[in-house]
Amino acid sequence: MPTSEIAHPAQVGFAPAKAYDAHRPSYSEQAVEQFLEKLEISGVKGAKVADLAAGTGKFTEILARRPEEYDIVAIEPHDGMRAELDRKGLPNVAVVKGTADNMSEIPEESLACVIAAQAFHWFANMDALKEIARVLQPTGVFGGIWNIEDYNSPKSWEIHSGWESTMRDVVWTFDDNQPRFRHGKWREVFDEQNRSNPLTLHFADPLFGLPVGESSMDFETWLSKDDVWARLRTLSQIAVLEGDELEKVKKTFFDSINSAETRTDEQGRVAVHGRTVFFWTSKIPAEPLKSGG
């Protein structure tokens, strides 16, 4: 599927943009600071930054509030999410329609940094990587960041028991062969750029440096049980469910979260656990053409 086409689960699942904006988590100040340091834009006044697949602007808002007063372009293909972002009227933010493999409004080598927040798994392919490299300055940095709750995590992660473990099992049953963070496939494109195939006369011409830097930070938030359900419903593979199938998942969720082992605070809220995961890599500057002698 070309990157320029929005995957059907994303197109449908993200349609209720206001719900997505209201219930998806934001990012901790500590994780953001560490991430921006790795991207080499922390403290860089007026750096030109793109928030690619910006959605409703969860990360765009964070960038817009920063003291560096970044010059931000928020790129989003989904009309509903882009409208929700545009409605916010964020300072120093231009909101444009575009995709990872077609940022036609962005001049070549004009950006210090490209960020994909909660999104890179959807377009982790060579077409996107080439376009990201095109718009980055010669030593620009590309990075991705995700908030991954325990219930939406890779099977290899050790997570909290109880309802979070139960719901991870449920989420994995709705595996629709669409690329998501929990599959871990997004890393493969960086290895692909280094592959040569002499039979097709394709020789490796890597765009980004390896190894890709990676880090993570645990988080915990306290939410009402209804708010946790609302957050779960923003997962694209859950958002598309209807009728009996949706009711079955809802019953499983409330049965598990209402069990005696679920710890609640004095307001009846429960802890939601997860990790903020991020990566970064620098563009490899193209070698200048050598003149004949």
KOLFIMAR-809595 format. One line per 10 residues: for each residue x, y, z of N, C-alpha, C. Coordinates in pm, 1 decimal, decimal comma. Example, Ala and Ser with C-alpha at 12.3 -4.5 7.8 and 13.67 -1.06 7.14 Angstrom:
<padrens>
1319,0 -569,0 780,0 1230,0 -450,0 780,0 1320,0 -330,0 780,0  1285,0 -225,0 708,0 1367,0 -106,0 714,0 1290,0 3,0 787,0 .
</padrens>
This chain:
<padrens>
85,0 -120,5 0,0 0,0 0,0 0,0 87,7 124,3 0,0  68,9 215,0 -92,8 146,6 338,1 -93,6 125,0 417,5 33,8  231,4 484,7 78,7 220,0 564,9 199,8 114,1 672,8 185,1  96,6 723,1 63,1 3,9 833,5 41,8 -141,8 793,8 63,4  -168,8 663,1 73,2 -303,0 617,2 104,7 -311,2 589,3 254,6  -411,7 644,1 319,8 -428,6 619,6 462,5 -484,5 479,7 481,1  -420,3 400,7 567,2 -468,8 265,5 594,3 -613,8 271,6 641,9  -695,2 177,4 594,0 -838,5 179,5 626,7 -865,0 182,4 777,3  -796,0 99,4 858,5 -821,0 106,5 1003,1 -791,0 243,6 1061,7  -690,7 310,4 1007,4 -659,6 444,8 1055,7 -764,4 545,5 1009,7 .
-805,6 535,2 882,7 -905,2 627,8 828,8 -1035,8 619,5 907,6  -1080,0 496,6 935,7 -1205,1 477,1 1008,1 -1186,2 496,0 1157,6  -1081,2 435,8 1210,1 -1060,3 439,0 1354,9 -1032,3 577,4 1409,4  -970,1 663,6 1328,3 -938,1 797,7 1375,0 -1045,0 899,6 1337,7  -1155,0 852,1 1279,3 -1260,2 944,1 1235,3 -1315,3 1028,7 1350,1  -1340,5 970,5 1470,1 -1387,0 1055,5 1580,4 -1270,4 1133,6 1641,2  -1225,1 1234,7 1568,7 -1101,8 1305,3 1604,1 -1108,2 1369,8 1742,5  -1226,2 1422,1 1778,9 -1237,4 1486,9 1910,2 -1218,3 1386,9 2023,3  -1269,6 1265,4 2005,0 -1251,2 1161,3 2106,1 -1104,2 1123,4 2116,9  -1039,1 1112,2 2003,6 -895,8 1080,7 2002,1 -818,9 1188,6 2077,3 .
-850,3 1313,4 2048,1 -779,7 1424,7 2111,4 -804,1 1427,9 2261,9  -926,3 1394,9 2303,5 -961,1 1402,9 2444,8 -900,6 1290,0 2527,0  -889,8 1170,6 2469,2 -857,4 1054,2 2551,2 -718,6 996,2 2529,6  -652,2 1032,6 2420,5 -515,8 984,2 2403,8 -423,0 1060,5 2499,2  -324,8 991,0 2558,1 -238,5 1056,8 2656,5 -139,9 1153,1 2592,7  -97,9 1252,0 2670,8 10,5 1338,5 2627,4 142,4 1277,7 2675,0  249,5 1353,9 2666,5 382,8 1302,3 2696,0 441,1 1374,8 2816,1  517,2 1302,9 2898,8 573,7 1364,8 3018,3 681,3 1465,8 2980,1  695,4 1565,7 3063,7 794,7 1670,6 3039,6 935,4 1612,6 3032,6  963,8 1514,1 3120,6 1097,2 1453,8 3124,0 1127,4 1378,4 2995,2 .
1029,2 1300,8 2946,2 1050,2 1224,4 2822,9 1069,2 1318,0 2703,9  989,0 1423,8 2698,2 999,7 1519,2 2586,6 1136,2 1586,7 2586,5  1181,1 1629,4 2703,3 1310,2 1698,1 2711,1 1423,7 1607,0 2664,6  1421,3 1482,6 2709,9 1525,2 1388,3 2670,0 1520,4 1362,7 2519,3  1399,8 1349,5 2467,0 1381,0 1325,8 2323,5 1434,5 1442,9 2241,5  1397,6 1565,3 2279,1 1440,6 1682,8 2202,6 1591,4 1704,0 2211,6  1651,2 1665,0 2322,4 1797,2 1670,6 2333,3 1862,2 1576,2 2232,1  1805,9 1456,4 2220,1 1859,6 1359,4 2123,6 1839,7 1407,9 1979,9  1733,7 1484,2 1956,8 1706,9 1539,2 1823,6 1790,0 1664,0 1794,8  1864,4 1708,8 1895,1 1954,8 1823,3 1881,8 1881,6 1954,0 1854,4 .
1758,5 1966,4 1906,9 1685,3 2092,7 1891,5 1646,3 2153,2 2025,9  1679,2 2086,6 2135,5 1652,6 2145,8 2266,9 1740,4 2268,6 2284,7  1676,2 2381,3 2313,0 1750,0 2505,2 2331,6 1786,4 2578,0 2203,5  1745,5 2525,0 2088,8 1778,1 2588,8 1960,2 1663,3 2681,5 1920,5  1684,8 2809,7 1937,1 1581,0 2909,4 1913,8 1534,4 2908,9 1768,3  1403,0 2899,3 1748,9 1344,2 2913,1 1616,6 1374,9 2801,3 1518,8  1420,0 2687,5 1568,6 1449,8 2575,3 1478,6 1325,6 2537,8 1398,5  1344,3 2505,8 1271,8 1232,4 2469,4 1184,8 1208,6 2319,4 1197,8  1090,0 2284,2 1246,3 1058,8 2146,2 1282,4 928,8 2104,3 1215,1  924,2 1979,3 1167,9 800,0 1923,5 1114,9 747,7 1817,4 1210,3 .
617,9 1825,5 1240,4 548,5 1719,1 1312,5 472,3 1641,4 1206,7  527,4 1526,5 1168,6 475,2 1446,8 1057,8 367,8 1351,1 1107,8  254,3 1347,9 1036,0 137,2 1272,0 1082,2 97,1 1324,6 1219,5  76,1 1455,5 1224,0 55,7 1526,0 1351,2 -75,4 1491,5 1419,6  -168,6 1431,9 1346,0 -297,1 1396,1 1407,5 -371,4 1518,6 1454,4  -422,2 1512,5 1576,7 -493,4 1627,0 1634,0 -399,3 1723,2 1705,2  -268,7 1693,6 1698,5 -170,9 1788,2 1751,0 -126,3 1765,1 1893,0  -134,0 1641,5 1942,1 -87,2 1613,6 2078,4 57,4 1658,0 2097,3  143,0 1620,9 2001,9 283,9 1659,6 2015,1 308,0 1799,8 1961,6  229,3 1841,2 1863,3 243,5 1977,3 1810,2 223,1 2080,4 1920,3 .
125,1 2056,6 2005,3 98,9 2148,8 2116,0 218,8 2161,4 2208,0  283,3 2049,7 2234,8 401,7 2051,3 2321,6 512,3 2133,7 2258,4  535,0 2110,7 2128,6 637,9 2188,0 2058,6 605,2 2337,0 2058,2  477,1 2370,2 2038,3 435,9 2510,3 2029,5 451,2 2583,6 2162,9  447,4 2510,6 2273,3 460,9 2572,8 2405,9 606,5 2589,1 2448,6  697,7 2532,2 2375,2 838,0 2533,5 2415,1 896,1 2675,3 2409,3  992,9 2704,8 2498,9 1053,5 2838,9 2499,4 1138,3 2867,6 2375,9  1175,7 2763,0 2300,7 1256,5 2785,4 2180,1 1178,6 2855,0 2069,5  1043,8 2858,6 2080,1 958,3 2919,0 1977,7 991,1 2859,8 1840,3  981,0 2729,2 1832,6 1007,7 2659,9 1707,1 918,2 2711,5 1594,3 .
970,3 2705,7 1473,3 893,5 2732,2 1351,4 841,6 2595,2 1305,8  712,8 2568,6 1326,7 659,6 2433,1 1314,4 567,1 2419,7 1194,5  584,3 2311,4 1121,2 486,4 2273,8 1019,8 429,1 2139,5 1061,8  296,2 2135,5 1077,6 226,1 2013,7 1117,6 163,3 1951,8 993,4  204,3 1830,0 961,0 161,9 1763,4 837,8 70,3 1647,4 873,0  -52,1 1647,7 818,0 -150,6 1544,2 852,6 -241,7 1515,5 733,0  -254,7 1387,4 692,1 -340,0 1355,4 577,6 -488,4 1338,9 611,5  -519,4 1304,3 737,3 -658,2 1273,4 775,7 -735,6 1403,8 795,0  -839,4 1424,9 713,6 -910,1 1553,4 712,5 -969,4 1588,3 849,1  -1030,0 1490,8 916,1 -1093,5 1517,7 1044,2 -993,0 1555,3 1151,2 .
-882,6 1483,5 1155,3 -780,7 1513,2 1256,2 -713,4 1646,2 1226,6  -688,8 1673,0 1099,5 -625,4 1799,8 1062,8 -715,7 1917,4 1097,9  -846,1 1901,2 1079,3 -940,6 2007,8 1114,2 -938,8 2034,2 1265,0  -929,6 1926,9 1343,6 -924,0 1942,0 1489,3 -797,0 2014,8 1531,1  -685,6 1983,0 1465,0 -558,9 2050,4 1493,4 -564,9 2196,8 1450,8  -617,3 2222,8 1332,1 -624,2 2359,4 1280,6 -709,0 2447,9 1371,5  -814,4 2388,3 1428,4 -906,2 2462,0 1514,9 -835,9 2519,5 1637,4  -726,8 2457,7 1679,1 -656,7 2500,7 1801,4 -581,7 2632,5 1783,1  -549,0 2667,2 1659,0 -481,7 2794,3 1634,0 -351,0 2809,3 1709,0  -266,3 2708,1 1703,6 -141,1 2709,8 1779,4 -43,6 2812,0 1722,0 .
31,8 2882,6 1808,0 126,6 2983,2 1760,1 244,4 2919,4 1686,7  291,0 2986,9 1582,8 407,2 2943,0 1504,9 388,5 2805,7 1441,1  263,4 2768,9 1413,8 234,8 2638,7 1355,0 157,6 2656,1 1224,6  213,0 2604,1 1116,3 142,4 2596,9 988,5 89,9 2455,4 972,1  -39,5 2440,5 950,7 -101,8 2308,8 936,4 -124,2 2281,7 788,1  -67,5 2173,0 738,1 -78,7 2143,0 595,5 -119,4 1997,7 574,7  -181,2 1971,8 460,0 -215,1 1835,6 422,3 -95,3 1773,8 351,2  -61,5 1652,4 390,4 51,3 1584,7 328,1 69,3 1447,6 387,5  154,6 1369,4 325,6 184,2 1235,2 373,1 334,2 1217,9 386,2  374,1 1108,7 448,1 516,4 1085,9 472,3 596,0 1075,2 343,3 .
533,1 1026,4 236,2 606,0 1014,0 110,4 574,9 1127,2 12,3  498,0 1227,2 59,3 466,7 1340,9 -27,7 444,7 1466,4 56,4  556,1 1530,9 88,5 550,7 1658,6 161,2 583,8 1769,6 62,2  502,4 1779,5 -41,7 532,5 1866,9 -154,8 542,7 2014,0 -116,0  477,2 2052,3 -7,2 481,7 2193,4 33,4 608,3 2227,8 111,6  689,4 2126,5 142,9 810,2 2149,1 222,1 930,8 2153,3 130,5  1004,2 2265,2 128,2 1121,4 2274,2 40,5 1231,1 2174,8 78,7  1312,0 2141,6 -17,2 1423,8 2049,5 4,3 1522,5 2106,3 106,2  1568,2 2020,7 194,9 1671,1 2052,9 295,5 1636,8 2178,5 375,2  1510,3 2191,0 415,0 1466,6 2311,7 485,5 1443,5 2290,0 635,3 .
1444,8 2165,9 682,3 1407,3 2137,2 819,9 1525,3 2088,8 903,8  1530,8 2137,5 1026,8 1632,7 2088,6 1119,5 1595,6 1952,5 1175,4  1464,5 1925,0 1179,0 1418,7 1803,4 1244,2 1281,7 1762,7 1191,6  1260,4 1633,1 1177,9 1128,4 1576,8 1148,9 1093,9 1480,8 1261,5  973,3 1498,2 1315,9 927,3 1415,8 1427,3 800,3 1343,0 1384,8  793,0 1216,1 1417,2 670,6 1138,3 1398,5 626,0 1089,3 1536,5  518,9 1146,0 1587,1 469,5 1110,1 1720,9 351,4 1014,2 1707,9  365,9 897,3 1764,3 258,7 796,8 1767,3 218,7 752,6 1626,4  314,5 752,7 1533,3 273,0 736,1 1393,4 368,0 659,4 1303,3  496,3 654,2 1331,5 591,6 606,0 1231,5 563,1 463,0 1186,5 .
502,6 381,9 1270,0 474,0 243,1 1231,6 382,9 235,1 1109,1  301,8 339,3 1086,6 210,5 337,6 971,8 284,6 355,1 839,1  399,5 419,9 840,2 466,6 450,4 712,7 617,1 423,5 718,9  656,0 318,5 787,2 798,1 282,9 798,6 842,9 208,6 673,4  860,2 282,8 563,6 903,6 223,4 437,4 1001,7 317,5 367,9  1063,7 268,7 262,4 1169,7 344,1 197,3 1119,7 471,2 129,8  999,1 468,5 73,7 946,1 589,3 10,1 937,2 704,0 111,4  888,5 672,0 230,9 877,6 773,4 336,2 1015,5 818,7 382,2  1106,3 722,8 399,3 1240,1 757,1 446,7 1310,4 850,4 347,6  1291,8 825,1 218,3 1353,4 910,9 116,4 1296,4 1053,1 121,3 .
1165,5 1063,0 141,8 1103,6 1195,9 146,6 1143,9 1270,9 273,5  1153,7 1199,5 383,4 1199,0 1262,0 508,5 1341,8 1312,8 492,2  1426,2 1231,9 428,8 1564,1 1274,7 404,4 1568,3 1396,3 311,8  1476,9 1401,4 214,9 1473,8 1514,3 120,3 1451,3 1646,7 190,6  1359,2 1650,8 286,5 1322,8 1777,8 349,1 1416,4 1816,1 463,6  1498,3 1722,6 509,7 1589,9 1752,5 620,0 1715,8 1823,5 570,5  1765,9 1912,9 652,2 1895,7 1973,9 626,1 2003,7 1865,2 626,3  2121,7 1893,2 570,0 2223,9 1788,8 554,5 2256,5 1709,9 681,7  2250,6 1772,7 796,5 2277,0 1699,4 921,1 2153,2 1699,5 1011,3  2035,4 1710,6 949,6 1911,1 1710,1 1026,6 1885,6 1575,3 1092,3 .
1792,5 1574,8 1186,8 1765,1 1454,3 1265,1 1618,2 1414,9 1250,7  1596,4 1286,0 1237,8 1462,3 1228,6 1233,0 1440,7 1146,6 1359,1  1322,8 1163,1 1420,4 1293,9 1086,7 1541,0 1146,6 1052,0 1552,1  1119,2 944,6 1622,6 981,4 902,7 1648,0 961,0 879,4 1796,4  839,6 903,4 1842,3 806,9 886,4 1983,2 667,3 826,8 1994,5  650,1 736,9 2091,0 520,8 673,3 2116,5 494,5 666,6 2266,1  370,2 686,2 2304,6 322,3 643,6 2435,9 255,9 507,7 2416,6  308,6 406,3 2481,0 256,3 270,7 2464,6 209,3 218,7 2599,9  76,5 210,0 2616,5 23,1 155,5 2740,0 45,9 4,6 2743,7  50,2 -50,4 2864,7 71,4 -194,1 2880,9 -25,2 -275,4 2796,1 .
-151,9 -231,8 2789,4 -252,1 -311,6 2720,0 -235,2 -310,7 2567,9  -145,6 -223,8 2517,1 -123,0 -215,0 2372,8 22,7 -245,3 2337,6  90,7 -316,4 2424,8 234,9 -334,9 2412,2 272,2 -462,6 2338,2  399,9 -472,6 2297,1 448,9 -598,0 2239,8 435,7 -712,4 2340,2  419,9 -832,2 2289,5 407,0 -947,9 2377,4 533,3 -973,1 2458,2  646,4 -923,5 2408,7 773,9 -945,6 2477,0 791,5 -859,3 2601,4  709,7 -754,5 2616,7 723,0 -667,0 2733,1 668,5 -733,8 2858,8  738,8 -716,5 2968,0 684,3 -755,3 3098,3 594,8 -641,0 3145,7  468,6 -672,4 3169,5 372,9 -568,2 3204,6 301,9 -603,1 3334,3  218,2 -512,1 3381,6 143,4 -534,2 3504,3 34,5 -639,4 3482,0 .
11,2 -716,7 3584,0 -90,8 -821,1 3575,5 -230,0 -759,3 3590,7  -331,7 -843,2 3591,9 -468,2 -795,1 3609,5 -529,3 -747,8 3479,7  -611,2 -641,8 3487,9 -687,2 -596,7 3371,1 -597,6 -555,9 3255,4  -478,0 -500,9 3284,8 -389,9 -456,7 3176,1 -339,3 -575,5 3093,9  -306,1 -684,9 3162,9 -264,2 -806,2 3094,0 -380,6 -869,1 3017,1  -497,8 -870,1 3079,8 -617,7 -924,2 3013,5 -648,1 -849,1 2885,3  -642,0 -716,2 2891,6 -677,0 -637,6 2774,4 -568,9 -643,3 2666,2  -443,2 -665,0 2704,9 -341,8 -684,3 2601,1 -373,5 -809,5 2520,1  -415,2 -916,6 2589,7 -453,6 -1038,3 2518,0 -569,4 -1010,4 2421,9  -665,2 -929,5 2467,2 -780,4 -896,4 2383,0 -735,7 -815,4 2261,5 .
-654,1 -713,6 2284,4 -608,4 -628,2 2174,2 -535,2 -711,1 2069,2  -454,5 -805,1 2112,4 -380,3 -888,0 2017,5 -472,0 -979,8 1936,9  -591,5 -1010,1 1987,2 -684,3 -1094,1 1909,1 -738,7 -1019,2 1788,0  -731,8 -886,4 1790,9 -778,6 -806,5 1677,6 -659,8 -762,9 1592,2  -572,9 -857,4 1562,5 -456,2 -829,5 1480,2 -497,9 -834,2 1334,0  -510,4 -717,4 1271,1 -565,1 -707,6 1135,9 -457,6 -693,5 1028,1  -335,6 -735,3 1063,3 -223,2 -731,7 969,3 -182,0 -590,9 928,6  -228,1 -492,2 1002,7 -181,5 -356,0 981,3 -60,3 -331,4 1071,6  36,9 -252,0 1025,3 158,2 -230,3 1104,7 131,4 -141,9 1225,9  169,6 -190,0 1341,6 156,4 -111,5 1463,4 285,1 -121,2 1544,2 .
301,4 -30,2 1637,6 425,5 -28,7 1714,7 453,6 -164,3 1777,4  350,5 -227,7 1830,7 372,3 -350,7 1907,4 431,1 -464,1 1823,1  421,4 -453,7 1689,3 480,0 -556,2 1603,9 630,9 -539,2 1587,1  681,7 -419,2 1614,0 825,3 -395,1 1606,0 882,0 -387,7 1464,9  795,0 -382,8 1363,7 841,8 -384,6 1224,9 904,1 -252,2 1180,4  875,6 -145,3 1254,1 921,1 -13,9 1209,3 1073,5 -4,7 1200,7  1144,4 -85,3 1277,4 1291,1 -80,1 1275,1 1349,9 -131,7 1144,0  1275,2 -218,8 1076,5 1331,0 -290,7 961,6 1368,7 -199,0 846,5  1300,2 -86,5 831,0 1329,3 1,5 717,9 1469,8 59,5 727,3  1521,1 77,0 847,7 1656,7 132,0 862,0 1762,0 30,6 818,6 .
1733,3 -96,6 836,8 1823,7 -199,7 785,3 1810,3 -212,0 633,7  1687,1 -193,6 583,9 1661,8 -205,5 440,3 1744,2 -105,8 360,0  1764,9 14,7 414,4 1839,6 116,3 340,3 1985,1 75,8 317,6  2032,8 -21,0 392,6 2172,3 -64,4 380,6 2190,0 -188,8 293,6  2079,8 -237,1 235,1 2088,3 -359,2 155,7 2121,0 -327,2 9,2  2207,8 -407,3 -45,9 2240,0 -398,3 -189,1 2186,2 -521,9 -259,8  2152,5 -505,3 -385,9 2109,8 -617,2 -468,5 2175,3 -602,4 -605,6  2293,7 -664,8 -623,6 2365,9 -650,5 -750,1 2285,4 -698,1 -870,5  2192,3 -792,9 -849,0 2114,1 -845,9 -960,6 2025,5 -738,7 -1023,5  1981,4 -643,2 -940,7 1897,4 -534,4 -992,0 1975,4 -403,5 -1003,9 .
2106,2 -414,3 -984,3 2194,7 -297,2 -987,8 2156,3 -192,4 -883,9  2097,0 -241,9 -775,2 2067,1 -151,0 -663,6 2175,3 -166,9 -557,9  2243,5 -58,6 -529,5 2351,0 -63,7 -430,9 2316,2 28,3 -314,3  2354,2 -15,8 -199,0 2315,7 54,8 -76,2 2361,4 200,2 -79,6  2270,2 288,3 -46,5 2301,0 430,7 -36,3 2225,5 481,9 86,1  2275,2 448,0 205,0 2199,1 476,9 327,6 2170,8 625,0 345,0  2050,0 651,3 392,9 2004,5 788,6 413,3 2025,7 835,3 556,5  2019,5 740,9 650,4 2028,5 774,0 792,8 2130,9 685,3 861,5  2193,6 742,2 965,0 2298,0 671,2 1036,9 2245,7 557,9 1122,6  2327,7 454,8 1135,1 2298,3 340,8 1220,7 2411,4 323,7 1321,8 .
2385,4 263,4 1436,8 2253,3 213,7 1479,0 2160,7 328,1 1518,4  2031,6 305,4 1502,3 1932,4 404,0 1544,7 1932,9 411,1 1696,9  1939,1 532,8 1751,6 1934,7 546,9 1896,2 1795,4 519,7 1949,7  1786,2 452,4 2061,5 1656,9 421,5 2122,5 1662,4 441,2 2272,8  1552,5 487,5 2329,8 1541,5 501,1 2474,8 1393,9 492,5 2513,7  1367,8 477,3 2641,6 1229,7 470,3 2688,3 1221,0 517,7 2832,4  1100,1 548,9 2874,1 1074,2 596,9 3009,2 936,5 548,0 3052,3  928,7 485,2 3168,4 800,4 435,1 3218,4 710,0 550,9 3258,8  578,2 530,4 3246,4 483,6 629,9 3297,2 367,0 560,6 3366,4  300,2 638,6 3448,4 179,7 591,9 3519,0 82,6 708,1 3526,9 .
-40,7 686,0 3484,9 -143,6 787,6 3497,0 -264,3 726,1 3567,0  -340,5 808,9 3636,1 -458,2 761,4 3709,5 -583,4 814,8 3641,6  -671,2 724,3 3602,8 -791,9 759,9 3529,6 -912,7 686,4 3587,0  -1030,0 744,2 3566,4 -1152,1 671,2 3601,6 -1165,9 551,2 3508,1  -1242,1 452,5 3550,2 -1259,3 333,2 3466,6 -1326,0 368,2 3334,2  -1418,8 460,2 3337,0 -1483,0 502,3 3212,0 -1383,9 571,5 3118,9  -1293,9 649,2 3177,0 -1193,6 716,9 3094,8 -1093,8 617,5 3036,0  -1062,1 511,8 3111,5 -973,9 408,4 3057,5 -1041,1 340,4 2938,3  -1169,6 309,8 2952,8 -1243,3 249,9 2840,7 -1245,3 343,9 2719,8  -1267,2 472,9 2745,2 -1268,0 570,4 2636,0 -1131,7 574,6 2566,9 .
-1025,5 562,4 2644,5 -891,6 561,3 2586,1 -870,3 435,4 2502,7  -913,2 322,8 2553,7 -903,4 197,8 2478,4 -977,3 207,8 2344,4  -1089,8 276,7 2346,4 -1172,4 289,5 2225,6 -1105,7 374,2 2117,6  -998,0 447,3 2153,2 -927,7 525,2 2051,5 -826,0 441,2 1975,3  -798,4 318,2 2020,2 -713,4 229,6 1941,3 -788,4 195,7 1812,7  -724,0 213,0 1699,2 -796,2 201,0 1572,3 -864,1 65,3 1556,2  -799,4 -42,5 1603,3 -859,2 -174,4 1583,3 -976,2 -200,4 1677,6  -985,5 -123,3 1784,8 -1101,1 -131,7 1874,5 -1208,7 -32,8 1830,1  -1165,5 82,5 1779,7 -1259,9 186,7 1739,0 -1352,1 141,4 1626,8  -1306,7 46,3 1544,8 -1388,2 2,9 1431,2 -1490,5 -104,5 1469,5 .
-1485,0 -154,8 1593,8 -1576,9 -261,5 1635,0 -1718,3 -206,8 1653,9  -1815,8 -291,9 1628,2 -1956,3 -253,3 1643,6 -2035,7 -370,4 1701,7  -2156,0 -340,1 1747,6 -2252,2 -442,9 1786,3 -2202,1 -539,5 1890,9  -2231,9 -668,3 1871,0 -2198,9 -771,5 1969,4 -2049,3 -781,1 1994,9  -1970,5 -760,6 1889,4 -1825,4 -771,1 1904,5 -1773,4 -663,5 1999,5  -1823,8 -541,1 1983,0 -1784,7 -432,2 2071,9 -1834,0 -457,3 2213,8  -1956,6 -503,9 2228,7 -2011,7 -529,7 2362,5 -1933,5 -639,7 2434,2  -1887,8 -738,4 2360,7 -1809,1 -846,2 2420,9 -1678,0 -792,5 2476,7  -1611,5 -707,1 2398,8 -1486,0 -647,4 2444,7 -1511,1 -557,1 2565,0  -1617,8 -479,5 2560,2 -1651,3 -389,6 2671,1 -1678,4 -468,1 2798,6 .
-1751,2 -579,6 2786,8 -1780,7 -662,3 2904,7 -1651,8 -721,7 2962,6  -1564,1 -770,6 2875,4 -1436,3 -825,2 2921,5 -1356,4 -720,0 2996,1  -1355,3 -598,1 2940,8 -1281,3 -489,0 3004,1 -1336,7 -458,8 3143,1  -1466,5 -434,6 3153,6 -1522,4 -394,6 3283,6 -1521,0 -509,9 3383,4  -1536,3 -633,8 3337,5 -1524,3 -746,9 3429,9 -1383,8 -753,8 3488,4  -1284,0 -730,6 3406,1 -1145,3 -740,9 3453,9 -1105,4 -621,4 3539,4  -1146,9 -501,5 3499,8 -1104,3 -383,2 3575,8 -1182,2 -368,7 3706,6  -1300,2 -434,0 3714,5 -1378,9 -430,4 3838,5 -1346,4 -546,8 3932,7  -1245,1 -626,1 3897,5 -1208,4 -739,7 3982,2 -1146,3 -690,1 4112,3  -1145,3 -776,0 4210,3 -1098,2 -739,1 4344,4 -950,3 -700,5 4345,4 .
-872,2 -752,5 4251,5 -728,0 -725,2 4252,8 -692,7 -587,7 4196,2  -788,7 -519,7 4132,9 -760,0 -387,9 4076,0 -753,3 -283,8 4186,4  -639,0 -217,3 4194,1 -618,0 -115,2 4297,7 -677,5 18,0 4250,5  -750,3 84,6 4338,5 -808,9 215,5 4307,0 -767,6 317,3 4412,5  -770,6 445,7 4375,3 -742,8 549,8 4473,9 -872,5 596,5 4537,3  -864,2 700,7 4619,2 -981,5 747,9 4693,2 -1090,2 802,6 4601,6  -1054,2 835,4 4476,1 -1152,4 883,7 4379,0 -1204,6 772,6 4288,7  -1162,4 649,0 4315,5 -1206,6 536,5 4233,7 -1131,6 521,8 4103,1  -1021,6 594,5 4088,8 -943,2 586,2 3966,4 -846,0 468,8 3972,4  -804,9 422,0 3855,5 -709,1 311,5 3847,6 -581,4 360,4 3779,1 .
-471,5 291,9 3807,4 -343,1 325,9 3745,7 -334,0 262,7 3607,4  -294,0 343,1 3511,0 -266,2 294,8 3375,7 -115,2 306,9 3355,4  -52,1 195,1 3322,4 93,5 192,2 3310,2 135,7 180,3 3163,8  256,1 226,8 3137,0 309,4 213,6 3002,4 449,3 270,4 2993,2  496,4 282,8 2869,7 629,2 338,3 2844,3 621,0 440,6 2731,5  697,3 548,0 2746,5 722,0 638,6 2634,9 850,3 590,6 2568,2  839,2 553,9 2442,4 951,7 498,4 2366,7 988,0 596,0 2256,2  1116,9 619,9 2236,3 1154,8 709,5 2127,3 1285,4 665,7 2062,6  1300,9 706,1 1934,9 1423,3 677,4 1860,4 1468,5 803,8 1789,3  1593,2 803,6 1746,3 1647,1 917,5 1672,7 1760,6 869,7 1582,4 .
1778,5 937,2 1471,0 1887,1 907,6 1378,4 1914,4 1030,4 1292,3  2039,6 1053,1 1259,2 2079,0 1170,7 1180,6 2088,9 1137,7 1033,3  2048,1 1233,8 952,7 2062,4 1219,5 806,4 2211,0 1214,2 770,9  2243,2 1127,7 675,3 2380,4 1120,6 624,5 2390,9 1218,9 508,4  2475,9 1319,2 520,3 2485,1 1417,2 410,5 2531,5 1350,1 281,8  2472,0 1393,1 171,1 2511,7 1339,6 41,3 2653,8 1385,1 9,1  2732,7 1295,1 -50,5 2869,2 1332,1 -89,1 2864,2 1426,6 -209,9  2942,8 1531,8 -206,6 2944,6 1623,2 -320,8 2999,8 1553,2 -444,8  2945,3 1590,2 -559,0 2994,6 1532,4 -684,7 3137,7 1578,6 -711,2  3221,4 1482,9 -750,6 3360,3 1516,2 -780,5 3372,2 1563,1 -924,7 .
3442,4 1672,0 -942,6 3461,5 1723,2 -1078,9 3566,3 1639,7 -1151,1  3549,5 1628,8 -1279,1 3646,3 1552,5 -1358,9 3777,9 1625,8 -1367,5  3884,8 1548,4 -1383,5 4010,3 1617,7 -1388,8 4088,2 1576,5 -1497,9 .
</padrens>
